[in-house]
Each structure stands twice: as structure tokens, then as C-alpha cells.
Amino acid sequence: MKAARKTTISRIPPVAEKVFAEIDEQSLVSMCCDVINIPSPTGHEGRMADYMRSLWESMGLQVTWQEVEEGRANVIARWEGDGNGQSLMFNGHMDTSNSGEEEFLTGIGYKPRAVIKNGMIYGLGIYNMKGALICYTHAVRALQKAGVKLDGDIILAAVVGEIEKTQWKEFRGREYRGYGVGTHYLVNHGVLPDMCILGEPTDMQVILEHYGSLWVRISASGMYVHTAFAEGRSENNSIRRLYDVLDDVLKWIPGWEGRTAHGGHKGIANLGCIRGGHPWRVSRTPEKAELFLDLRVPPNMPMQEARREARKLFIELKKHYPDYGLEFETYVSVPGATISADHPMVQAIEKNHQQVMGQLPKRDVVLWCSDASVMTRYAIEAVNYGPSSGPRDAEGEKVSIKTLVDITKIYALTAAELCGAH
């Protein structure tokens, strides 16, 4: 049994009270509404980047514009310290989980239009994760106004293309370049902090580990023939063949879930997509049918090992169905991430959370991915800790105003501690 973490409530120091007094709730709420009202689905983050650049320049920060591709740019702002301390990055993505145009998502929190109701801000992106970008900004602004000086640098990063999506065949172009493309560009082009906080929507829980993801395609081939000439050839239909394959995959999934259990979670193998045939010409049997899987990979499993496990399944399928023309491909590989509970950044977050909230934050392991996957590959310790207000419901994304203010306070205290405030 794990020893319980001690809760010791200490008085908030005078410097903290001075910083808190500089946090302007009305301005924070107004800016959160501003960024919600700027649509920024993956591939179309340009207007949002312009907003963040203007905002950070108005604060006197040293701003860098990284054009990842036409119409898409990371915005990096640095508040330089005296050069004698470590640097802390607050990283947040500008692209939203959805476009706001999905007809099946009708809640107000799924639209790029801010609504304030019952102490909550609703709107696409407030949860994932424009709200965090504004909280970072106000944390730095409060430190500046309070006259705090730092040994190390605070770096603010608004990045493109974090949302889990990728290009494949006809799904081409910037709309499909996600899964960390912005943060990859950032670290590849010289922005290398000592440590990083990602304000993903964790409900103010400290996420010490998250799973990675492997995307797999398994396809079956078949005879392409006019319906009128398909009589007696039904076994050659690729959709029927894929149905056989799918049955075997479903039998394989429980084993995968058991092998990849970690941190109190079972693994997951999601049936993400099935494609086959031509809806505009169903008078032809389909030449190919395809199954796409999202395999969640625990942080203690190398991606090569996960791929070998998936390929073992494919090899067994080929043995079982030698005439099905089976194909196998992995086309996304994003490793998980982990950070020690003893890391100074984790300790600082937890101590300051306790000061503001009166109790220690919960810790968790999650099945979603974040840009911590990118950071850790560059030996940059990263932790997810951000604002949200419970699970999404039919109304969509929402965060309480109190949560946004509280986490801004915690971000400010944590930055001051890690970057050597004086």
C-alpha cells in the first residue's frame, strides 16, 4: 500500500498575495472569450497565432514567429531572467478538437462562440486548450506587474497541430497534419526549455504518465466485378473477407488489453474506421476493404514492441486466410510519456496547488496522448496539469471561471519558484 501524501497547509507568502492581486479576472475572462471566438481547427491556426503574437508583444516579451507551413505558425514568447536559472515552458496548442461545423455536435461548447453561463465559460477550445494559453499569459502578466524578477526564463509557446490526426491517402494537406507537428517543429528549431508544463484539460490533476498510440491498417483484397457476374463468387468479396478478419481481431483484443494494462487502466484497441467499396457504384464488388485500429500503448512499452505485437496478429491472420491478399501497415507511432513524482516541477505544482486549493491535487495516468511525447524525446521533462471542469457532456467544452483563476495563481507561483524569483 502506498503511503498517503501529507497535506500541510501553509500561509500564502506575501509575494504570492501581491502576485494574486495582479490577476485580473475580468481581463482573463474577456481573453478566453476572444480566443474561443477565433475558429482554429487543425491547419487553420493563423488568426489565433496573430492574436497570441499581438498579446505577447504588448507585454514586452521577446516573441518568435515560427512558420511551420503557409498559414500556420507557432508563436513563442520569452520573458528572460538573469541567466542564472532554469527555463520553464508553458506549452499549449491552438488547434481545436473539432471544427465547430460537425452537425452531430450540437452543444454550445462545441461551437467557436463563447457563452458565459452559471459561472462557466462554454465554447470550442476553452477546454482543449485555449483556456490554458490565457492562464499562462495572465500568470506571467501578474508576475511582471508584481515586480518579480527571475533567474531563469519563462517561455510561452502557442503551437499548431497537436490534435490526434494524420494524413493518409486522399486525406492530405494541412488539415491532417496534427499529432504534435507544431511542438516537433519547435524543438527541432532551437527552442529547448529545461522543463515544460502542458495545460491539457486534466481537471487540475497532475498527470505523471500517459499512454502512447499506434495506428494500424489491415486490409483484405477481393475480386472487382459487376454485380451481375458475382453469382457464385461471394467468398471473393473483400468486405466479406474483412468480416472474417474482423472476427479474429475482436478475439485478439482482450489479450492486447491485458498485456497493455498500466497505472490502473486496461489497454485499449479501438476499431477506428472500416472502409470498403464505392458508395457511388455499388454495382461493383469492392477490390479492397480496410480496417483501421488505434492501439493505446503504455508508457513502459517501446513502440517497436507494440508494432511487433500488432504484426504478430497480422502474421497469424495471413496464415489463417492465405488467399485474402491481406496487407499490414502502421502509420502513426506516438510513444507515451512519464515523469517522476519526485521531479522538482511536479513537487512545485503540488505544493502550490495545495496553497491555493487547500489540498493536494490528485495524480493520474491517462490513455490520451499529449505533446509531452515530443518533449521527452528531447530529454525535456514534461507534465500535464491544466484546467477543466469535469467530463464533457452534451453541451460540450466548458471550464469554470474560478478554475481558470485558481490555476493561473498556481502557474504563477510555480513559475516563480522554478525560475528563481527574487
Residue, then its C-alpha position, 0 to 999 in steps of 0.5 A: m500500500k502506498a503511503a498517503r501524501k501529507t497535506t500541510i497547509s501553509r500561509i500564502p507568502p506575501v509575494a504570492e498575495k501581491v502576485f494574486a492581486e495582479i490577476d485580473e479576472q475580468s481581463l482573463v475572462s474577456m481573453c478566453c472569450d476572444v480566443i474561443n471566438i477565433p475558429s482554429p481547427t487543425g491547419h487553420e491556426g493563423r488568426m489565433a497565432d496573430y492574436m497570441r503574437s499581438l498579446w505577447e508583444s504588448m507585454g514586452l516579451q521577446v516573441t518568435w514567429q515560427e512558420v511551420e507551413e503557409g498559414r500556420a505558425n507557432v508563436i513563442a514568447r520569452w520573458e528572460g531572467d538573469g541567466n542564472g536559472q532554469s527555463l520553464m515552458f508553458n506549452g499549449h496548442m491552438d488547434t481545436s478538437n473539432s471544427g465547430e461545423e460537425e452537425f452531430l455536435t450540437g452543444i454550445g461548447y462545441k461551437p467557436r462562440a463563447v457563452i458565459k453561463n452559471g459561472m462557466i465559460y462554454g465554447l470550442g477550445i476553452y477546454n482543449m486548450k485555449g483556456a490554458l494559453i490565457c492562464y499562462t499569459h495572465a500568470v506571467r502578466a501578474l508576475q511582471k506587474a508584481g515586480v518579480k524578477l527571475d533567474g531563469d526564463i519563462i517561455l510561452a509557446a502557442v503551437v499548431g497541430e497537436i490534435e490526434k490526426t494524420q494524413w493518409k491517402e486522399f486525406r492530405g494537406r494541412e488539415y491532417r497534419g496534427y499529432g504534435v507537428g507544431t511542438h516537433y517543429l519547435v524543438n527541432h528549431g532551437v527552442l529547448p526549455d529545461m522543463c515544460i508544463l502542458g495545460e491539457p484539460t486534466d481537471m487540475q490533476v497532475i498527470l505523471e504518465h500517459y499512454g502512447s498510440l499506434w495506428v494500424r491498417i489491415s486490409a483484405s483484397g477481393m475480386y472487382v466485378h459487376t454485380a451481375f457476374a458475382e453469382g457464385r463468387s461471394e467468398n471473393n468479396s473483400i468486405r466479406r473477407l474483412y468480416d472474417v478478419l474482423d472476427d479474429v481481431l475482436k478475439w485478439i483484443p482482450g489479450w492486447e488489453g491485458r498485456t497493455a494494462h498500466g497505472g490502473h487502466k486496461g489497454i485499449a484497441n479501438l476499431g477506428c474506421i472500416r472502409g470498403g467499396h464505392p458508395w457511388r457504384v455499388s454495382r461493383t464488388p469492392e477490390k479492397a476493404e480496410l480496417f483501421l485500429d488505434l492501439r493505446v500503448p503504455p508508457n513502459m512499452p517501446m513502440q517497436e514492441a507494440r508494432r511487433e505485437a500488432r504484426k504478430l496478429f497480422i502474421e497469424l491472420k495471413k496464415h489463417y486466410p492465405d488467399y485474402g491478399l491481406e496487407f499490414e501497415t502502421y502509420v502513426s507511432v506516438p510513444g507515451a510519456t512519464i515523469s517522476a513524482d519526485h521531479p522538482m516541477v511536479q513537487a512545485i505544482e503540488k505544493n502550490h496547488q495545495q496553497v491555493m486549493g487547500q489540498l493536494p491535487k490528485r495524480d493520474v495516468v491517462l490513455w490520451c496522448s499529449d505533446a509531452s511525447v515530443m518533449t521527452r524525446y528531447a530529454i525535456e521533462a514534461v507534465n500535464y496539469g491544466p484546467s477543466s471542469g469535469p467530463r464533457d457532456a452534451e453541451g460540450e467544452k466548458v471550464s469554470i471561471k474560478t478554475l481558470v483563476d485558481i490555476t493561473k495563481i498556481y502557474a504563477l507561483t510555480a513559475a516563480e519558484l522554478c525560475g528563481a524569483h527574487 
